[in-house]
Amino acid sequence: MTTAQAKVRARELLAEFDLTEAAGRLAKTYSGGMRRRLDLSASLIGRPAVVYLDEPTTGLDPAKRDDV
């Protein structure tokens, strides 16, 4: 994946996980749920064929759990 492709994919995932508004902030300023969504989005940046997740929605609020 080129740098340009990675940036496009990152923007897509930030939008998908409702993190666009926080994109310019340091991750250490994110809430726990936001960090969890960032973890999930980072795991998908390379478009893996298979992703194994252990309790991927732990730490997310109920509305975000439904989104994931």
mmCIF file as Biopython writes it, N, C-alpha, C and O atoms, coordinates in Angstrom:
data_model
#
loop_
_atom_site.group_PDB
_atom_site.id
_atom_site.type_symbol
_atom_site.label_atom_id
_atom_site.label_alt_id
_atom_site.label_comp_id
_atom_site.label_asym_id
_atom_site.label_entity_id
_atom_site.label_seq_id
_atom_site.pdbx_PDB_ins_code
_atom_site.Cartn_x
_atom_site.Cartn_y
_atom_site.Cartn_z
_atom_site.occupancy
_atom_site.B_iso_or_equiv
_atom_site.auth_seq_id
_atom_site.auth_asym_id
_atom_site.pdbx_PDB_model_num
ATOM 1   N N  . MET A ? 1  ? 0.847   -1.166  0.000  1.0 0.0 1  A 1 
ATOM 2   C CA . MET A ? 1  ? 0.000   0.000   0.000  1.0 0.0 1  A 1 
ATOM 3   C C  . MET A ? 1  ? 0.897   1.235   0.000  1.0 0.0 1  A 1 
ATOM 4   O O  . MET A ? 1  ? 1.836   1.325   0.792  1.0 0.0 1  A 1 
ATOM 5   N N  . THR A ? 2  ? 0.614   2.165   -0.869 1.0 0.0 2  A 1 
ATOM 6   C CA . THR A ? 2  ? 1.399   3.387   -0.916 1.0 0.0 2  A 1 
ATOM 7   C C  . THR A ? 2  ? 0.988   4.312   0.230  1.0 0.0 2  A 1 
ATOM 8   O O  . THR A ? 2  ? -0.035  4.101   0.881  1.0 0.0 2  A 1 
ATOM 9   N N  . THR A ? 3  ? 1.791   5.320   0.457  1.0 0.0 3  A 1 
ATOM 10  C CA . THR A ? 3  ? 1.474   6.297   1.503  1.0 0.0 3  A 1 
ATOM 11  C C  . THR A ? 3  ? 0.146   6.974   1.207  1.0 0.0 3  A 1 
ATOM 12  O O  . THR A ? 3  ? -0.671  7.159   2.109  1.0 0.0 3  A 1 
ATOM 13  N N  . ALA A ? 4  ? -0.074  7.339   -0.032 1.0 0.0 4  A 1 
ATOM 14  C CA . ALA A ? 4  ? -1.330  7.995   -0.414 1.0 0.0 4  A 1 
ATOM 15  C C  . ALA A ? 4  ? -2.524  7.076   -0.177 1.0 0.0 4  A 1 
ATOM 16  O O  . ALA A ? 4  ? -3.559  7.518   0.322  1.0 0.0 4  A 1 
ATOM 17  N N  . GLN A ? 5  ? -2.385  5.801   -0.531 1.0 0.0 5  A 1 
ATOM 18  C CA . GLN A ? 5  ? -3.462  4.837   -0.301 1.0 0.0 5  A 1 
ATOM 19  C C  . GLN A ? 5  ? -3.729  4.657   1.190  1.0 0.0 5  A 1 
ATOM 20  O O  . GLN A ? 5  ? -4.881  4.553   1.609  1.0 0.0 5  A 1 
ATOM 21  N N  . ALA A ? 6  ? -2.675  4.621   1.982  1.0 0.0 6  A 1 
ATOM 22  C CA . ALA A ? 6  ? -2.829  4.467   3.429  1.0 0.0 6  A 1 
ATOM 23  C C  . ALA A ? 6  ? -3.560  5.668   4.025  1.0 0.0 6  A 1 
ATOM 24  O O  . ALA A ? 6  ? -4.388  5.506   4.922  1.0 0.0 6  A 1 
ATOM 25  N N  . LYS A ? 7  ? -3.262  6.867   3.535  1.0 0.0 7  A 1 
ATOM 26  C CA . LYS A ? 7  ? -3.943  8.061   4.040  1.0 0.0 7  A 1 
ATOM 27  C C  . LYS A ? 7  ? -5.423  8.047   3.687  1.0 0.0 7  A 1 
ATOM 28  O O  . LYS A ? 7  ? -6.265  8.419   4.504  1.0 0.0 7  A 1 
ATOM 29  N N  . VAL A ? 8  ? -5.738  7.618   2.469  1.0 0.0 8  A 1 
ATOM 30  C CA . VAL A ? 8  ? -7.138  7.511   2.056  1.0 0.0 8  A 1 
ATOM 31  C C  . VAL A ? 8  ? -7.850  6.483   2.917  1.0 0.0 8  A 1 
ATOM 32  O O  . VAL A ? 8  ? -8.957  6.727   3.396  1.0 0.0 8  A 1 
ATOM 33  N N  . ARG A ? 9  ? -7.220  5.339   3.114  1.0 0.0 9  A 1 
ATOM 34  C CA . ARG A ? 9  ? -7.818  4.268   3.929  1.0 0.0 9  A 1 
ATOM 35  C C  . ARG A ? 9  ? -8.003  4.725   5.369  1.0 0.0 9  A 1 
ATOM 36  O O  . ARG A ? 9  ? -9.022  4.418   5.988  1.0 0.0 9  A 1 
ATOM 37  N N  . ALA A ? 10 ? -7.039  5.451   5.906  1.0 0.0 10 A 1 
ATOM 38  C CA . ALA A ? 10 ? -7.148  5.959   7.277  1.0 0.0 10 A 1 
ATOM 39  C C  . ALA A ? 10 ? -8.332  6.906   7.401  1.0 0.0 10 A 1 
ATOM 40  O O  . ALA A ? 10 ? -9.073  6.840   8.381  1.0 0.0 10 A 1 
ATOM 41  N N  . ARG A ? 11 ? -8.521  7.788   6.419  1.0 0.0 11 A 1 
ATOM 42  C CA . ARG A ? 11 ? -9.668  8.704   6.445  1.0 0.0 11 A 1 
ATOM 43  C C  . ARG A ? 11 ? -10.983 7.930   6.391  1.0 0.0 11 A 1 
ATOM 44  O O  . ARG A ? 11 ? -11.940 8.272   7.086  1.0 0.0 11 A 1 
ATOM 45  N N  . GLU A ? 12 ? -11.025 6.890   5.566  1.0 0.0 12 A 1 
ATOM 46  C CA . GLU A ? 12 ? -12.232 6.055   5.473  1.0 0.0 12 A 1 
ATOM 47  C C  . GLU A ? 12 ? -12.558 5.418   6.819  1.0 0.0 12 A 1 
ATOM 48  O O  . GLU A ? 12 ? -13.703 5.434   7.271  1.0 0.0 12 A 1 
ATOM 49  N N  . LEU A ? 13 ? -11.532 4.859   7.446  1.0 0.0 13 A 1 
ATOM 50  C CA . LEU A ? 13 ? -11.754 4.174   8.716  1.0 0.0 13 A 1 
ATOM 51  C C  . LEU A ? 13 ? -12.095 5.144   9.848  1.0 0.0 13 A 1 
ATOM 52  O O  . LEU A ? 13 ? -12.918 4.826   10.707 1.0 0.0 13 A 1 
ATOM 53  N N  . LEU A ? 14 ? -11.476 6.313   9.857  1.0 0.0 14 A 1 
ATOM 54  C CA . LEU A ? 14 ? -11.822 7.315   10.863 1.0 0.0 14 A 1 
ATOM 55  C C  . LEU A ? 14 ? -13.289 7.693   10.738 1.0 0.0 14 A 1 
ATOM 56  O O  . LEU A ? 14 ? -13.977 7.856   11.746 1.0 0.0 14 A 1 
ATOM 57  N N  . ALA A ? 15 ? -13.771 7.832   9.519  1.0 0.0 15 A 1 
ATOM 58  C CA . ALA A ? 15 ? -15.184 8.146   9.304  1.0 0.0 15 A 1 
ATOM 59  C C  . ALA A ? 15 ? -16.062 6.969   9.719  1.0 0.0 15 A 1 
ATOM 60  O O  . ALA A ? 15 ? -17.085 7.153   10.378 1.0 0.0 15 A 1 
ATOM 61  N N  . GLU A ? 16 ? -15.661 5.771   9.334  1.0 0.0 16 A 1 
ATOM 62  C CA . GLU A ? 16 ? -16.447 4.570   9.656  1.0 0.0 16 A 1 
ATOM 63  C C  . GLU A ? 16 ? -16.590 4.368   11.163 1.0 0.0 16 A 1 
ATOM 64  O O  . GLU A ? 16 ? -17.641 3.938   11.638 1.0 0.0 16 A 1 
ATOM 65  N N  . PHE A ? 17 ? -15.546 4.676   11.904 1.0 0.0 17 A 1 
ATOM 66  C CA . PHE A ? 17 ? -15.560 4.482   13.349 1.0 0.0 17 A 1 
ATOM 67  C C  . PHE A ? 17 ? -15.868 5.769   14.120 1.0 0.0 17 A 1 
ATOM 68  O O  . PHE A ? 17 ? -15.649 5.845   15.329 1.0 0.0 17 A 1 
ATOM 69  N N  . ASP A ? 18 ? -16.377 6.777   13.405 1.0 0.0 18 A 1 
ATOM 70  C CA . ASP A ? 18 ? -16.819 8.036   14.008 1.0 0.0 18 A 1 
ATOM 71  C C  . ASP A ? 18 ? -15.701 8.718   14.808 1.0 0.0 18 A 1 
ATOM 72  O O  . ASP A ? 18 ? -15.911 9.162   15.937 1.0 0.0 18 A 1 
ATOM 73  N N  . LEU A ? 19 ? -14.524 8.790   14.209 1.0 0.0 19 A 1 
ATOM 74  C CA . LEU A ? 19 ? -13.376 9.416   14.862 1.0 0.0 19 A 1 
ATOM 75  C C  . LEU A ? 19 ? -12.834 10.607  14.072 1.0 0.0 19 A 1 
ATOM 76  O O  . LEU A ? 19 ? -11.781 11.144  14.414 1.0 0.0 19 A 1 
ATOM 77  N N  . THR A ? 20 ? -13.533 11.018  13.033 1.0 0.0 20 A 1 
ATOM 78  C CA . THR A ? 20 ? -13.041 12.088  12.166 1.0 0.0 20 A 1 
ATOM 79  C C  . THR A ? 20 ? -12.772 13.379  12.929 1.0 0.0 20 A 1 
ATOM 80  O O  . THR A ? 20 ? -11.744 14.022  12.719 1.0 0.0 20 A 1 
ATOM 81  N N  . GLU A ? 21 ? -13.680 13.755  13.805 1.0 0.0 21 A 1 
ATOM 82  C CA . GLU A ? 21 ? -13.512 15.008  14.549 1.0 0.0 21 A 1 
ATOM 83  C C  . GLU A ? 21 ? -12.313 14.975  15.488 1.0 0.0 21 A 1 
ATOM 84  O O  . GLU A ? 21 ? -11.739 16.020  15.795 1.0 0.0 21 A 1 
ATOM 85  N N  . ALA A ? 22 ? -11.935 13.805  15.941 1.0 0.0 22 A 1 
ATOM 86  C CA . ALA A ? 22 ? -10.819 13.670  16.883 1.0 0.0 22 A 1 
ATOM 87  C C  . ALA A ? 22 ? -9.501  13.339  16.187 1.0 0.0 22 A 1 
ATOM 88  O O  . ALA A ? 22 ? -8.488  13.131  16.855 1.0 0.0 22 A 1 
ATOM 89  N N  . ALA A ? 23 ? -9.500  13.286  14.871 1.0 0.0 23 A 1 
ATOM 90  C CA . ALA A ? 23 ? -8.325  12.831  14.121 1.0 0.0 23 A 1 
ATOM 91  C C  . ALA A ? 23 ? -7.079  13.673  14.386 1.0 0.0 23 A 1 
ATOM 92  O O  . ALA A ? 23 ? -5.970  13.142  14.330 1.0 0.0 23 A 1 
ATOM 93  N N  . GLY A ? 24 ? -7.222  14.944  14.669 1.0 0.0 24 A 1 
ATOM 94  C CA . GLY A ? 24 ? -6.072  15.801  14.903 1.0 0.0 24 A 1 
ATOM 95  C C  . GLY A ? 24 ? -5.560  15.797  16.332 1.0 0.0 24 A 1 
ATOM 96  O O  . GLY A ? 24 ? -4.546  16.427  16.634 1.0 0.0 24 A 1 
ATOM 97  N N  . ARG A ? 25 ? -6.257  15.091  17.209 1.0 0.0 25 A 1 
ATOM 98  C CA . ARG A ? 25 ? -5.847  15.040  18.618 1.0 0.0 25 A 1 
ATOM 99  C C  . ARG A ? 25 ? -4.917  13.863  18.868 1.0 0.0 25 A 1 
ATOM 100 O O  . ARG A ? 25 ? -4.918  12.881  18.127 1.0 0.0 25 A 1 
ATOM 101 N N  . LEU A ? 26 ? -4.130  13.981  19.919 1.0 0.0 26 A 1 
ATOM 102 C CA . LEU A ? 26 ? -3.294  12.858  20.348 1.0 0.0 26 A 1 
ATOM 103 C C  . LEU A ? 26 ? -4.180  11.744  20.887 1.0 0.0 26 A 1 
ATOM 104 O O  . LEU A ? 26 ? -5.178  12.007  21.559 1.0 0.0 26 A 1 
ATOM 105 N N  . ALA A ? 27 ? -3.818  10.513  20.594 1.0 0.0 27 A 1 
ATOM 106 C CA . ALA A ? 27 ? -4.617  9.370   21.038 1.0 0.0 27 A 1 
ATOM 107 C C  . ALA A ? 27 ? -4.717  9.307   22.559 1.0 0.0 27 A 1 
ATOM 108 O O  . ALA A ? 27 ? -5.708  8.799   23.084 1.0 0.0 27 A 1 
ATOM 109 N N  . LYS A ? 28 ? -3.718  9.809   23.277 1.0 0.0 28 A 1 
ATOM 110 C CA . LYS A ? 28 ? -3.765  9.752   24.745 1.0 0.0 28 A 1 
ATOM 111 C C  . LYS A ? 28 ? -4.868  10.643  25.317 1.0 0.0 28 A 1 
ATOM 112 O O  . LYS A ? 28 ? -5.215  10.517  26.492 1.0 0.0 28 A 1 
ATOM 113 N N  . THR A ? 29 ? -5.425  11.546  24.492 1.0 0.0 29 A 1 
ATOM 114 C CA . THR A ? 29 ? -6.524  12.395  24.953 1.0 0.0 29 A 1 
ATOM 115 C C  . THR A ? 29 ? -7.885  11.772  24.655 1.0 0.0 29 A 1 
ATOM 116 O O  . THR A ? 29 ? -8.910  12.331  25.044 1.0 0.0 29 A 1 
ATOM 117 N N  . TYR A ? 30 ? -7.915  10.636  23.976 1.0 0.0 30 A 1 
ATOM 118 C CA . TYR A ? 30 ? -9.167  9.958   23.639 1.0 0.0 30 A 1 
ATOM 119 C C  . TYR A ? 30 ? -9.752  9.274   24.867 1.0 0.0 30 A 1 
ATOM 120 O O  . TYR A ? 30 ? -9.029  8.895   25.788 1.0 0.0 30 A 1 
ATOM 121 N N  . SER A ? 31 ? -11.059 9.126   24.866 1.0 0.0 31 A 1 
ATOM 122 C CA . SER A ? 31 ? -11.715 8.344   25.916 1.0 0.0 31 A 1 
ATOM 123 C C  . SER A ? 31 ? -11.388 6.865   25.679 1.0 0.0 31 A 1 
ATOM 124 O O  . SER A ? 31 ? -10.839 6.500   24.639 1.0 0.0 31 A 1 
ATOM 125 N N  . GLY A ? 32 ? -11.724 6.038   26.638 1.0 0.0 32 A 1 
ATOM 126 C CA . GLY A ? 32 ? -11.455 4.606   26.503 1.0 0.0 32 A 1 
ATOM 127 C C  . GLY A ? 32 ? -12.145 3.991   25.298 1.0 0.0 32 A 1 
ATOM 128 O O  . GLY A ? 32 ? -11.547 3.196   24.573 1.0 0.0 32 A 1 
ATOM 129 N N  . GLY A ? 33 ? -13.398 4.356   25.085 1.0 0.0 33 A 1 
ATOM 130 C CA . GLY A ? 33 ? -14.137 3.829   23.939 1.0 0.0 33 A 1 
ATOM 131 C C  . GLY A ? 33 ? -13.556 4.297   22.617 1.0 0.0 33 A 1 
ATOM 132 O O  . GLY A ? 33 ? -13.512 3.543   21.645 1.0 0.0 33 A 1 
ATOM 133 N N  . MET A ? 34 ? -13.111 5.544   22.588 1.0 0.0 34 A 1 
ATOM 134 C CA . MET A ? 34 ? -12.486 6.065   21.367 1.0 0.0 34 A 1 
ATOM 135 C C  . MET A ? 34 ? -11.185 5.332   21.079 1.0 0.0 34 A 1 
ATOM 136 O O  . MET A ? 34 ? -10.879 5.041   19.923 1.0 0.0 34 A 1 
ATOM 137 N N  . ARG A ? 35 ? -10.429 5.037   22.108 1.0 0.0 35 A 1 
ATOM 138 C CA . ARG A ? 35 ? -9.174  4.299   21.918 1.0 0.0 35 A 1 
ATOM 139 C C  . ARG A ? 35 ? -9.453  2.900   21.376 1.0 0.0 35 A 1 
ATOM 140 O O  . ARG A ? 35 ? -8.723  2.395   20.523 1.0 0.0 35 A 1 
ATOM 141 N N  . ARG A ? 36 ? -10.506 2.291   21.878 1.0 0.0 36 A 1 
ATOM 142 C CA . ARG A ? 36 ? -10.862 0.947   21.418 1.0 0.0 36 A 1 
ATOM 143 C C  . ARG A ? 36 ? -11.247 0.982   19.943 1.0 0.0 36 A 1 
ATOM 144 O O  . ARG A ? 36 ? -10.851 0.106   19.175 1.0 0.0 36 A 1 
ATOM 145 N N  . ARG A ? 37 ? -12.021 1.997   19.546 1.0 0.0 37 A 1 
ATOM 146 C CA . ARG A ? 37 ? -12.406 2.134   18.142 1.0 0.0 37 A 1 
ATOM 147 C C  . ARG A ? 37 ? -11.184 2.412   17.273 1.0 0.0 37 A 1 
ATOM 148 O O  . ARG A ? 37 ? -11.095 1.929   16.144 1.0 0.0 37 A 1 
ATOM 149 N N  . LEU A ? 38 ? -10.247 3.187   17.801 1.0 0.0 38 A 1 
ATOM 150 C CA . LEU A ? 38 ? -9.006  3.454   17.069 1.0 0.0 38 A 1 
ATOM 151 C C  . LEU A ? 38 ? -8.209  2.157   16.892 1.0 0.0 38 A 1 
ATOM 152 O O  . LEU A ? 38 ? -7.659  1.911   15.818 1.0 0.0 38 A 1 
ATOM 153 N N  . ASP A ? 39 ? -8.146  1.333   17.931 1.0 0.0 39 A 1 
ATOM 154 C CA . ASP A ? 39 ? -7.469  0.029   17.833 1.0 0.0 39 A 1 
ATOM 155 C C  . ASP A ? 39 ? -8.088  -0.828  16.731 1.0 0.0 39 A 1 
ATOM 156 O O  . ASP A ? 39 ? -7.382  -1.426  15.919 1.0 0.0 39 A 1 
ATOM 157 N N  . LEU A ? 40 ? -9.412  -0.876  16.721 1.0 0.0 40 A 1 
ATOM 158 C CA . LEU A ? 40 ? -10.104 -1.677  15.711 1.0 0.0 40 A 1 
ATOM 159 C C  . LEU A ? 40 ? -9.845  -1.145  14.307 1.0 0.0 40 A 1 
ATOM 160 O O  . LEU A ? 40 ? -9.592  -1.915  13.380 1.0 0.0 40 A 1 
ATOM 161 N N  . SER A ? 41 ? -9.909  0.162   14.155 1.0 0.0 41 A 1 
ATOM 162 C CA . SER A ? 41 ? -9.684  0.735   12.824 1.0 0.0 41 A 1 
ATOM 163 C C  . SER A ? 41 ? -8.243  0.513   12.367 1.0 0.0 41 A 1 
ATOM 164 O O  . SER A ? 41 ? -8.006  0.243   11.190 1.0 0.0 41 A 1 
ATOM 165 N N  . ALA A ? 42 ? -7.293  0.622   13.270 1.0 0.0 42 A 1 
ATOM 166 C CA . ALA A ? 42 ? -5.891  0.403   12.908 1.0 0.0 42 A 1 
ATOM 167 C C  . ALA A ? 42 ? -5.657  -1.039  12.451 1.0 0.0 42 A 1 
ATOM 168 O O  . ALA A ? 42 ? -4.822  -1.287  11.582 1.0 0.0 42 A 1 
ATOM 169 N N  . SER A ? 43 ? -6.383  -1.973  13.027 1.0 0.0 43 A 1 
ATOM 170 C CA . SER A ? 43 ? -6.216  -3.375  12.639 1.0 0.0 43 A 1 
ATOM 171 C C  . SER A ? 43 ? -6.770  -3.649  11.238 1.0 0.0 43 A 1 
ATOM 172 O O  . SER A ? 43 ? -6.445  -4.671  10.633 1.0 0.0 43 A 1 
ATOM 173 N N  . LEU A ? 44 ? -7.592  -2.755  10.728 1.0 0.0 44 A 1 
ATOM 174 C CA . LEU A ? 44 ? -8.215  -2.958  9.419  1.0 0.0 44 A 1 
ATOM 175 C C  . LEU A ? 44 ? -7.576  -2.138  8.299  1.0 0.0 44 A 1 
ATOM 176 O O  . LEU A ? 44 ? -7.997  -2.241  7.147  1.0 0.0 44 A 1 
ATOM 177 N N  . ILE A ? 45 ? -6.586  -1.341  8.612  1.0 0.0 45 A 1 
ATOM 178 C CA . ILE A ? 45 ? -6.025  -0.425  7.614  1.0 0.0 45 A 1 
ATOM 179 C C  . ILE A ? 45 ? -5.460  -1.144  6.397  1.0 0.0 45 A 1 
ATOM 180 O O  . ILE A ? 45 ? -5.553  -0.634  5.281  1.0 0.0 45 A 1 
ATOM 181 N N  . GLY A ? 46 ? -4.886  -2.301  6.594  1.0 0.0 46 A 1 
ATOM 182 C CA . GLY A ? 46 ? -4.295  -3.050  5.482  1.0 0.0 46 A 1 
ATOM 183 C C  . GLY A ? 46 ? -5.264  -3.967  4.761  1.0 0.0 46 A 1 
ATOM 184 O O  . GLY A ? 46 ? -4.851  -4.764  3.919  1.0 0.0 46 A 1 
ATOM 185 N N  . ARG A ? 47 ? -6.555  -3.864  5.081  1.0 0.0 47 A 1 
ATOM 186 C CA . ARG A ? 47 ? -7.599  -4.706  4.484  1.0 0.0 47 A 1 
ATOM 187 C C  . ARG A ? 47 ? -7.261  -6.200  4.596  1.0 0.0 47 A 1 
ATOM 188 O O  . ARG A ? 47 ? -7.206  -6.906  3.589  1.0 0.0 47 A 1 
ATOM 189 N N  . PRO A ? 48 ? -7.038  -6.671  5.819  1.0 0.0 48 A 1 
ATOM 190 C CA . PRO A ? 48 ? -6.698  -8.086  5.988  1.0 0.0 48 A 1 
ATOM 191 C C  . PRO A ? 48 ? -7.853  -8.992  5.568  1.0 0.0 48 A 1 
ATOM 192 O O  . PRO A ? 48 ? -9.020  -8.629  5.717  1.0 0.0 48 A 1 
ATOM 193 N N  . ALA A ? 49 ? -7.528  -10.152 5.054  1.0 0.0 49 A 1 
ATOM 194 C CA . ALA A ? 49 ? -8.549  -11.114 4.637  1.0 0.0 49 A 1 
ATOM 195 C C  . ALA A ? 49 ? -9.286  -11.681 5.842  1.0 0.0 49 A 1 
ATOM 196 O O  . ALA A ? 49 ? -10.488 -11.940 5.777  1.0 0.0 49 A 1 
ATOM 197 N N  . VAL A ? 50 ? -8.562  -11.873 6.942  1.0 0.0 50 A 1 
ATOM 198 C CA . VAL A ? 50 ? -9.143  -12.434 8.152  1.0 0.0 50 A 1 
ATOM 199 C C  . VAL A ? 50 ? -8.607  -11.667 9.350  1.0 0.0 50 A 1 
ATOM 200 O O  . VAL A ? 50 ? -7.417  -11.361 9.419  1.0 0.0 50 A 1 
ATOM 201 N N  . VAL A ? 51 ? -9.485  -11.361 10.288 1.0 0.0 51 A 1 
ATOM 202 C CA . VAL A ? 51 ? -9.082  -10.706 11.529 1.0 0.0 51 A 1 
ATOM 203 C C  . VAL A ? 51 ? -9.698  -11.491 12.676 1.0 0.0 51 A 1 
ATOM 204 O O  . VAL A ? 51 ? -10.913 -11.686 12.715 1.0 0.0 51 A 1 
ATOM 205 N N  . TYR A ? 52 ? -8.878  -11.937 13.599 1.0 0.0 52 A 1 
ATOM 206 C CA . TYR A ? 52 ? -9.362  -12.623 14.788 1.0 0.0 52 A 1 
ATOM 207 C C  . TYR A ? 52 ? -9.399  -11.626 15.934 1.0 0.0 52 A 1 
ATOM 208 O O  . TYR A ? 52 ? -8.385  -11.018 16.275 1.0 0.0 52 A 1 
ATOM 209 N N  . LEU A ? 53 ? -10.555 -11.467 16.513 1.0 0.0 53 A 1 
ATOM 210 C CA . LEU A ? 53 ? -10.730 -10.506 17.595 1.0 0.0 53 A 1 
ATOM 211 C C  . LEU A ? 53 ? -11.304 -11.209 18.816 1.0 0.0 53 A 1 
ATOM 212 O O  . LEU A ? 53 ? -12.208 -12.036 18.699 1.0 0.0 53 A 1 
ATOM 213 N N  . ASP A ? 54 ? -10.785 -10.884 19.964 1.0 0.0 54 A 1 
ATOM 214 C CA . ASP A ? 54 ? -11.289 -11.419 21.216 1.0 0.0 54 A 1 
ATOM 215 C C  . ASP A ? 54 ? -12.068 -10.309 21.908 1.0 0.0 54 A 1 
ATOM 216 O O  . ASP A ? 54 ? -11.482 -9.357  22.424 1.0 0.0 54 A 1 
ATOM 217 N N  . GLU A ? 55 ? -13.377 -10.435 21.916 1.0 0.0 55 A 1 
ATOM 218 C CA . GLU A ? 55 ? -14.263 -9.449  22.525 1.0 0.0 55 A 1 
ATOM 219 C C  . GLU A ? 55 ? -13.995 -8.043  21.975 1.0 0.0 55 A 1 
ATOM 220 O O  . GLU A ? 55 ? -13.600 -7.147  22.722 1.0 0.0 55 A 1 
ATOM 221 N N  . PRO A ? 56 ? -14.211 -7.854  20.674 1.0 0.0 56 A 1 
ATOM 222 C CA . PRO A ? 56 ? -13.868 -6.583  20.043 1.0 0.0 56 A 1 
ATOM 223 C C  . PRO A ? 56 ? -14.681 -5.383  20.522 1.0 0.0 56 A 1 
ATOM 224 O O  . PRO A ? 56 ? -14.256 -4.242  20.345 1.0 0.0 56 A 1 
ATOM 225 N N  . THR A ? 57 ? -15.828 -5.623  21.119 1.0 0.0 57 A 1 
ATOM 226 C CA . THR A ? 57 ? -16.649 -4.489  21.541 1.0 0.0 57 A 1 
ATOM 227 C C  . THR A ? 57 ? -16.516 -4.167  23.024 1.0 0.0 57 A 1 
ATOM 228 O O  . THR A ? 57 ? -17.235 -3.306  23.532 1.0 0.0 57 A 1 
ATOM 229 N N  . THR A ? 58 ? -15.623 -4.832  23.715 1.0 0.0 58 A 1 
ATOM 230 C CA . THR A ? 58 ? -15.392 -4.519  25.125 1.0 0.0 58 A 1 
ATOM 231 C C  . THR A ? 58 ? -14.913 -3.077  25.238 1.0 0.0 58 A 1 
ATOM 232 O O  . THR A ? 58 ? -13.985 -2.667  24.542 1.0 0.0 58 A 1 
ATOM 233 N N  . GLY A ? 59 ? -15.544 -2.324  26.106 1.0 0.0 59 A 1 
ATOM 234 C CA . GLY A ? 59 ? -15.155 -0.934  26.311 1.0 0.0 59 A 1 
ATOM 235 C C  . GLY A ? 59 ? -15.910 0.057   25.454 1.0 0.0 59 A 1 
ATOM 236 O O  . GLY A ? 59 ? -15.701 1.264   25.576 1.0 0.0 59 A 1 
ATOM 237 N N  . LEU A ? 60 ? -16.784 -0.431  24.588 1.0 0.0 60 A 1 
ATOM 238 C CA . LEU A ? 60 ? -17.572 0.472   23.748 1.0 0.0 60 A 1 
ATOM 239 C C  . LEU A ? 60 ? -18.947 0.689   24.366 1.0 0.0 60 A 1 
ATOM 240 O O  . LEU A ? 60 ? -19.483 -0.193  25.038 1.0 0.0 60 A 1 
ATOM 241 N N  . ASP A ? 61 ? -19.511 1.864   24.134 1.0 0.0 61 A 1 
ATOM 242 C CA . ASP A ? 61 ? -20.865 2.106   24.624 1.0 0.0 61 A 1 
ATOM 243 C C  . ASP A ? 61 ? -21.836 1.336   23.738 1.0 0.0 61 A 1 
ATOM 244 O O  . ASP A ? 61 ? -21.482 0.964   22.620 1.0 0.0 61 A 1 
ATOM 245 N N  . PRO A ? 62 ? -23.059 1.090   24.219 1.0 0.0 62 A 1 
ATOM 246 C CA . PRO A ? 62 ? -24.013 0.236   23.485 1.0 0.0 62 A 1 
ATOM 247 C C  . PRO A ? 62 ? -24.267 0.697   22.044 1.0 0.0 62 A 1 
ATOM 248 O O  . PRO A ? 62 ? -24.369 -0.145  21.152 1.0 0.0 62 A 1 
ATOM 249 N N  . ALA A ? 63 ? -24.369 1.983   21.794 1.0 0.0 63 A 1 
ATOM 250 C CA . ALA A ? 63 ? -24.628 2.457   20.431 1.0 0.0 63 A 1 
ATOM 251 C C  . ALA A ? 63 ? -23.468 2.119   19.507 1.0 0.0 63 A 1 
ATOM 252 O O  . ALA A ? 63 ? -23.685 1.715   18.365 1.0 0.0 63 A 1 
ATOM 253 N N  . LYS A ? 64 ? -22.242 2.278   19.985 1.0 0.0 64 A 1 
ATOM 254 C CA . LYS A ? 64 ? -21.073 1.975   19.164 1.0 0.0 64 A 1 
ATOM 255 C C  . LYS A ? 64 ? -20.909 0.474   18.975 1.0 0.0 64 A 1 
ATOM 256 O O  . LYS A ? 64 ? -20.392 0.039   17.946 1.0 0.0 64 A 1 
ATOM 257 N N  . ARG A ? 65 ? -21.336 -0.324  19.943 1.0 0.0 65 A 1 
ATOM 258 C CA . ARG A ? 65 ? -21.278 -1.774  19.792 1.0 0.0 65 A 1 
ATOM 259 C C  . ARG A ? 65 ? -22.110 -2.199  18.593 1.0 0.0 65 A 1 
ATOM 260 O O  . ARG A ? 65 ? -21.686 -3.039  17.800 1.0 0.0 65 A 1 
ATOM 261 N N  . ASP A ? 66 ? -23.307 -1.609  18.462 1.0 0.0 66 A 1 
ATOM 262 C CA . ASP A ? 66 ? -24.161 -1.929  17.329 1.0 0.0 66 A 1 
ATOM 263 C C  . ASP A ? 66 ? -23.498 -1.526  16.012 1.0 0.0 66 A 1 
ATOM 264 O O  . ASP A ? 66 ? -23.622 -2.236  15.015 1.0 0.0 66 A 1 
ATOM 265 N N  . ASP A ? 67 ? -22.803 -0.401  16.003 1.0 0.0 67 A 1 
ATOM 266 C CA . ASP A ? 67 ? -22.123 0.056   14.789 1.0 0.0 67 A 1 
ATOM 267 C C  . ASP A ? 67 ? -21.025 -0.912  14.357 1.0 0.0 67 A 1 
ATOM 268 O O  . ASP A ? 67 ? -20.860 -1.197  13.171 1.0 0.0 67 A 1 
ATOM 269 N N  . VAL A ? 68 ? -20.277 -1.412  15.341 1.0 0.0 68 A 1 
ATOM 270 C CA . VAL A ? 68 ? -19.181 -2.336  15.033 1.0 0.0 68 A 1 
ATOM 271 C C  . VAL A ? 68 ? -19.734 -3.649  14.550 1.0 0.0 68 A 1 
ATOM 272 O O  . VAL A ? 68 ? -18.972 -4.564  14.239 1.0 0.0 68 A 1 
#
